[in-house]
Amino acid sequence: MCHAQVRVTKSRIAFNAQFLGRELEYVYEIVEYKLHQKLILRTADGPFPMETTYTWEAIDGNRTRMTLRNKGNPTGFSKIFVPIMSTMMKRANKIDLKKIKEILESNKVGL
């Protein structure tokens, strides 16, 4: 199977998110993309610098393992609040990933 190469690096994606009761607006820039393997996004504009990495690994013919890693330096918060924020981000990621899994496994996405 031949896959067309699409230039996606330097592309920007704007989105809104809810976190700790606040509406956050971000613009991410795609800094690395490898089809079916890896996607790295870095904030180009937003409340604090952050990098998000998604990786995909085939387990077998029917299953894929996706990993998600966020790293960043929250600004505008007390240093005491940073560990709490990290825990809250992990919790929010788990909720989002569970929702994505449910959508994909429901076969309602037309894949």
Z-matrix of the N, CA and C atoms (Angstrom, degrees):
N
C 1 1.439
C 2 1.527 1 108.65
N 3 1.296 2 116.62 1 135.10
C 4 1.450 3 122.32 2 -179.25
C 5 1.531 4 109.00 3 -102.48
N 6 1.314 5 116.97 4 128.58
C 7 1.459 6 121.62 5 176.88
C 8 1.517 7 108.50 6 -108.79
N 9 1.315 8 116.74 7 127.71
C 10 1.456 9 120.74 8 176.61
C 11 1.520 10 108.96 9 -66.43
N 12 1.298 11 116.54 10 138.60
C 13 1.448 12 120.85 11 176.80
C 14 1.534 13 108.58 12 -82.95
N 15 1.303 14 116.00 13 126.02
C 16 1.452 15 121.22 14 179.82
C 17 1.519 16 107.58 15 -116.04
N 18 1.315 17 115.46 16 131.20
C 19 1.464 18 119.03 17 178.17
C 20 1.525 19 108.38 18 -81.28
N 21 1.312 20 115.73 19 111.24
C 22 1.458 21 119.58 20 -178.81
C 23 1.521 22 112.17 21 -116.60
N 24 1.342 23 117.37 22 -19.26
C 25 1.455 24 117.72 23 179.68
C 26 1.520 25 109.26 24 -62.04
N 27 1.288 26 115.41 25 146.63
C 28 1.465 27 125.08 26 -175.43
C 29 1.522 28 112.63 27 78.32
N 30 1.353 29 118.14 28 -7.63
C 31 1.464 30 120.24 29 175.09
C 32 1.519 31 108.40 30 -67.35
N 33 1.323 32 116.08 31 151.92
C 34 1.462 33 120.45 32 -178.67
C 35 1.522 34 110.28 33 -121.55
N 36 1.343 35 114.73 34 144.65
C 37 1.460 36 122.35 35 -178.26
C 38 1.521 37 107.32 36 -128.88
N 39 1.322 38 116.65 37 124.75
C 40 1.465 39 121.20 38 177.51
C 41 1.525 40 108.72 39 -101.91
N 42 1.324 41 116.70 40 139.18
C 43 1.455 42 119.89 41 177.01
C 44 1.524 43 110.70 42 -156.45
N 45 1.316 44 114.08 43 163.67
C 46 1.462 45 122.73 44 175.89
C 47 1.517 46 108.31 45 -114.41
N 48 1.320 47 115.83 46 146.71
C 49 1.459 48 120.77 47 177.95
C 50 1.523 49 108.96 48 -140.06
N 51 1.308 50 115.39 49 153.15
C 52 1.461 51 122.03 50 173.28
C 53 1.523 52 107.22 51 -101.40
N 54 1.323 53 116.88 52 128.51
C 55 1.458 54 120.15 53 177.70
C 56 1.523 55 108.41 54 -150.75
N 57 1.321 56 116.22 55 126.00
C 58 1.460 57 123.61 56 -179.17
C 59 1.528 58 111.32 57 53.06
N 60 1.333 59 115.15 58 39.53
C 61 1.448 60 120.72 59 177.13
C 62 1.519 61 114.68 60 76.34
N 63 1.313 62 116.80 61 7.62
C 64 1.465 63 120.74 62 -179.87
C 65 1.518 64 110.42 63 -114.25
N 66 1.312 65 115.92 64 146.72
C 67 1.460 66 121.79 65 173.67
C 68 1.529 67 107.01 66 -88.45
N 69 1.331 68 116.17 67 120.43
C 70 1.459 69 121.26 68 179.74
C 71 1.516 70 109.76 69 -111.03
N 72 1.320 71 116.34 70 137.13
C 73 1.459 72 121.49 71 176.73
C 74 1.525 73 108.48 72 -112.83
N 75 1.327 74 114.84 73 130.38
C 76 1.459 75 121.49 74 -178.39
C 77 1.508 76 110.97 75 -129.28
N 78 1.311 77 115.53 76 154.35
C 79 1.459 78 122.29 77 164.13
C 80 1.523 79 105.04 78 -126.48
N 81 1.333 80 114.60 79 117.98
C 82 1.466 81 120.83 80 177.57
C 83 1.516 82 109.21 81 -99.69
N 84 1.315 83 115.67 82 146.51
C 85 1.460 84 121.70 83 172.09
C 86 1.528 85 108.16 84 -112.55
N 87 1.319 86 116.53 85 134.35
C 88 1.466 87 120.64 86 176.85
C 89 1.523 88 107.44 87 -77.44
N 90 1.337 89 116.07 88 118.10
C 91 1.458 90 119.90 89 -178.39
C 92 1.525 91 112.66 90 -104.07
N 93 1.346 92 116.58 91 -20.25
C 94 1.471 93 119.87 92 175.77
C 95 1.519 94 108.79 93 -154.11
N 96 1.325 95 115.69 94 138.52
C 97 1.453 96 120.77 95 177.59
C 98 1.515 97 108.92 96 -147.13
N 99 1.324 98 115.74 97 123.82
C 100 1.467 99 122.91 98 173.34
C 101 1.518 100 106.62 99 -126.13
N 102 1.324 101 116.72 100 115.97
C 103 1.447 102 123.08 101 -175.47
C 104 1.530 103 111.85 102 -49.05
N 105 1.320 104 116.69 103 126.99
C 106 1.475 105 124.48 104 178.41
C 107 1.522 106 113.28 105 64.68
N 108 1.338 107 118.60 106 11.92
C 109 1.459 108 120.00 107 -177.35
C 110 1.523 109 113.94 108 -128.29
N 111 1.346 110 116.22 109 -53.13
C 112 1.461 111 118.22 110 -170.08
C 113 1.528 112 111.13 111 -153.54
N 114 1.351 113 114.13 112 145.29
C 115 1.459 114 122.31 113 172.73
C 116 1.521 115 106.94 114 -140.29
N 117 1.329 116 116.06 115 124.60
C 118 1.462 117 120.74 116 177.21
C 119 1.523 118 108.44 117 -120.17
N 120 1.331 119 114.69 118 126.17
C 121 1.459 120 122.60 119 178.95
C 122 1.523 121 108.77 120 -117.48
N 123 1.321 122 116.65 121 141.75
C 124 1.466 123 121.30 122 177.17
C 125 1.526 124 108.01 123 -131.36
N 126 1.328 125 116.56 124 139.51
C 127 1.461 126 118.65 125 -179.68
C 128 1.524 127 110.13 126 -64.87
N 129 1.336 128 114.57 127 129.30
C 130 1.456 129 121.53 128 172.57
C 131 1.522 130 108.62 129 -96.93
N 132 1.348 131 115.09 130 -25.91
C 133 1.458 132 121.31 131 178.38
C 134 1.521 133 107.50 132 -157.37
N 135 1.307 134 116.55 133 132.93
C 136 1.457 135 120.08 134 -179.95
C 137 1.510 136 110.59 135 168.42
N 138 1.331 137 116.74 136 -179.80
C 139 1.463 138 120.62 137 -175.77
C 140 1.525 139 114.15 138 -64.75
N 141 1.323 140 118.15 139 -29.59
C 142 1.462 141 120.72 140 175.79
C 143 1.522 142 109.85 141 -156.50
N 144 1.340 143 116.81 142 154.16
C 145 1.468 144 120.13 143 -179.28
C 146 1.526 145 110.97 144 -65.88
N 147 1.337 146 115.46 145 134.95
C 148 1.453 147 120.30 146 179.92
C 149 1.526 148 109.19 147 -152.08
N 150 1.328 149 115.19 148 149.61
C 151 1.459 150 121.41 149 173.92
C 152 1.526 151 107.78 150 -127.10
N 153 1.331 152 116.48 151 133.93
C 154 1.453 153 122.28 152 180.00
C 155 1.521 154 108.52 153 -121.54
N 156 1.327 155 115.75 154 129.32
C 157 1.462 156 121.43 155 179.84
C 158 1.519 157 109.41 156 -119.99
N 159 1.336 158 115.59 157 127.33
C 160 1.461 159 123.09 158 173.80
C 161 1.523 160 106.21 159 -112.12
N 162 1.331 161 116.36 160 134.57
C 163 1.471 162 120.12 161 172.46
C 164 1.526 163 108.15 162 -130.05
N 165 1.330 164 115.00 163 149.54
C 166 1.462 165 122.18 164 178.55
C 167 1.512 166 109.03 165 -127.61
N 168 1.339 167 115.65 166 137.35
C 169 1.460 168 122.30 167 179.83
C 170 1.524 169 108.41 168 -138.49
N 171 1.335 170 116.11 169 124.51
C 172 1.465 171 119.99 170 178.02
C 173 1.520 172 108.94 171 -68.55
N 174 1.340 173 115.59 172 129.61
C 175 1.458 174 121.12 173 175.98
C 176 1.529 175 108.60 174 -91.67
N 177 1.323 176 114.86 175 -45.84
C 178 1.457 177 121.62 176 174.86
C 179 1.527 178 106.56 177 -156.41
N 180 1.306 179 118.28 178 -165.81
C 181 1.456 180 121.52 179 -176.64
C 182 1.513 181 115.41 180 -65.97
N 183 1.323 182 116.93 181 -17.94
C 184 1.468 183 120.52 182 -176.58
C 185 1.519 184 114.79 183 -118.78
N 186 1.315 185 117.86 184 -5.62
C 187 1.461 186 119.95 185 -174.60
C 188 1.521 187 111.61 186 -131.76
N 189 1.324 188 114.46 187 145.13
C 190 1.465 189 122.14 188 177.93
C 191 1.518 190 108.36 189 -132.78
N 192 1.312 191 115.75 190 136.74
C 193 1.467 192 120.57 191 175.42
C 194 1.530 193 107.56 192 -96.16
N 195 1.329 194 115.54 193 124.30
C 196 1.455 195 120.69 194 175.22
C 197 1.513 196 108.50 195 -109.89
N 198 1.314 197 116.43 196 134.02
C 199 1.460 198 120.09 197 174.41
C 200 1.521 199 108.30 198 -116.97
N 201 1.305 200 114.83 199 150.81
C 202 1.453 201 122.54 200 -179.38
C 203 1.518 202 107.92 201 -133.19
N 204 1.332 203 115.54 202 130.84
C 205 1.462 204 119.77 203 178.47
C 206 1.522 205 108.46 204 -135.68
N 207 1.310 206 116.09 205 127.98
C 208 1.461 207 121.96 206 175.13
C 209 1.515 208 108.68 207 -112.78
N 210 1.310 209 115.99 208 140.32
C 211 1.454 210 119.28 209 171.22
C 212 1.524 211 107.65 210 -142.29
N 213 1.308 212 115.05 211 143.22
C 214 1.450 213 118.98 212 -178.95
C 215 1.504 214 111.45 213 -179.36
N 216 1.314 215 114.72 214 174.13
C 217 1.458 216 121.89 215 179.82
C 218 1.518 217 108.77 216 -122.41
N 219 1.334 218 117.06 217 98.67
C 220 1.454 219 118.52 218 179.31
C 221 1.521 220 110.89 219 -64.06
N 222 1.308 221 115.95 220 130.55
C 223 1.458 222 120.84 221 177.85
C 224 1.518 223 108.70 222 -110.47
N 225 1.309 224 115.31 223 157.51
C 226 1.458 225 119.49 224 178.78
C 227 1.518 226 113.59 225 83.38
N 228 1.333 227 116.88 226 9.15
C 229 1.462 228 120.72 227 178.86
C 230 1.522 229 108.65 228 -122.22
N 231 1.309 230 116.10 229 151.71
C 232 1.452 231 121.47 230 174.47
C 233 1.524 232 109.17 231 -63.79
N 234 1.334 233 117.43 232 146.53
C 235 1.472 234 121.05 233 178.49
C 236 1.523 235 111.44 234 -60.21
N 237 1.298 236 116.92 235 -27.40
C 238 1.471 237 121.35 236 178.08
C 239 1.526 238 110.24 237 -66.85
N 240 1.326 239 117.11 238 -31.73
C 241 1.457 240 122.60 239 -176.06
C 242 1.533 241 112.69 240 -79.16
N 243 1.326 242 118.91 241 -20.92
C 244 1.471 243 122.45 242 -174.94
C 245 1.529 244 112.82 243 -57.09
N 246 1.350 245 121.21 244 -47.35
C 247 1.477 246 119.27 245 178.67
C 248 1.535 247 112.56 246 -62.19
N 249 1.319 248 117.25 247 -36.02
C 250 1.459 249 120.85 248 177.73
C 251 1.520 250 109.69 249 -66.13
N 252 1.323 251 116.18 250 -41.88
C 253 1.458 252 120.57 251 179.42
C 254 1.520 253 111.06 252 -62.60
N 255 1.319 254 117.40 253 -39.96
C 256 1.461 255 121.70 254 177.86
C 257 1.526 256 110.77 255 -59.90
N 258 1.310 257 116.60 256 -45.19
C 259 1.465 258 121.51 257 178.15
C 260 1.528 259 110.65 258 -62.70
N 261 1.318 260 116.74 259 -42.27
C 262 1.462 261 120.88 260 179.52
C 263 1.527 262 111.44 261 -65.45
N 264 1.339 263 117.67 262 -36.78
C 265 1.466 264 120.85 263 177.72
C 266 1.524 265 110.44 264 -65.48
N 267 1.317 266 117.16 265 -42.23
C 268 1.462 267 120.82 266 177.85
C 269 1.529 268 110.36 267 -61.26
N 270 1.302 269 115.98 268 -42.83
C 271 1.470 270 120.42 269 179.14
C 272 1.530 271 110.50 270 -63.18
N 273 1.321 272 117.27 271 -45.68
C 274 1.471 273 121.30 272 179.12
C 275 1.530 274 110.65 273 -62.31
N 276 1.331 275 117.13 274 -40.49
C 277 1.473 276 120.52 275 177.71
C 278 1.521 277 111.19 276 -61.81
N 279 1.331 278 117.48 277 -43.29
C 280 1.467 279 120.79 278 179.68
C 281 1.525 280 111.14 279 -61.38
N 282 1.320 281 116.36 280 -41.84
C 283 1.463 282 120.58 281 178.80
C 284 1.527 283 109.96 282 -63.31
N 285 1.335 284 116.82 283 -45.93
C 286 1.467 285 120.85 284 179.52
C 287 1.527 286 111.61 285 -62.49
N 288 1.323 287 116.66 286 -43.61
C 289 1.464 288 119.97 287 -179.13
C 290 1.525 289 111.51 288 -66.34
N 291 1.324 290 117.65 289 -37.41
C 292 1.463 291 120.71 290 176.82
C 293 1.523 292 110.14 291 -62.18
N 294 1.328 293 116.21 292 -42.09
C 295 1.461 294 120.76 293 179.49
C 296 1.534 295 110.71 294 -64.89
N 297 1.327 296 117.52 295 -43.28
C 298 1.471 297 121.19 296 177.45
C 299 1.519 298 110.21 297 -60.29
N 300 1.339 299 117.31 298 -44.61
C 301 1.462 300 121.76 299 179.79
C 302 1.523 301 110.82 300 -59.96
N 303 1.334 302 116.75 301 -45.06
C 304 1.468 303 120.80 302 179.17
C 305 1.525 304 111.39 303 -61.28
N 306 1.329 305 117.32 304 -42.13
C 307 1.454 306 120.77 305 179.83
C 308 1.526 307 110.57 306 -64.74
N 309 1.330 308 116.46 307 -47.25
C 310 1.472 309 119.38 308 -178.71
C 311 1.524 310 112.62 309 -64.83
N 312 1.314 311 116.84 310 -39.12
C 313 1.452 312 120.48 311 -178.08
C 314 1.523 313 113.11 312 -78.98
N 315 1.330 314 117.91 313 -12.16
C 316 1.462 315 120.61 314 178.43
C 317 1.521 316 111.83 315 -81.09
N 318 1.324 317 118.05 316 -8.72
C 319 1.464 318 124.31 317 -178.31
C 320 1.520 319 112.24 318 60.96
N 321 1.318 320 117.40 319 26.45
C 322 1.462 321 121.06 320 -179.99
C 323 1.533 322 112.08 321 -97.67
N 324 1.319 323 116.58 322 5.78
C 325 1.467 324 118.80 323 -176.10
C 326 1.526 325 111.79 324 -99.09
N 327 1.326 326 118.59 325 -2.20
C 328 1.459 327 121.02 326 177.16
C 329 1.513 328 114.61 327 69.18
N 330 1.313 329 116.79 328 31.18
C 331 1.468 330 120.06 329 178.74
C 332 1.491 331 111.64 330 -82.52
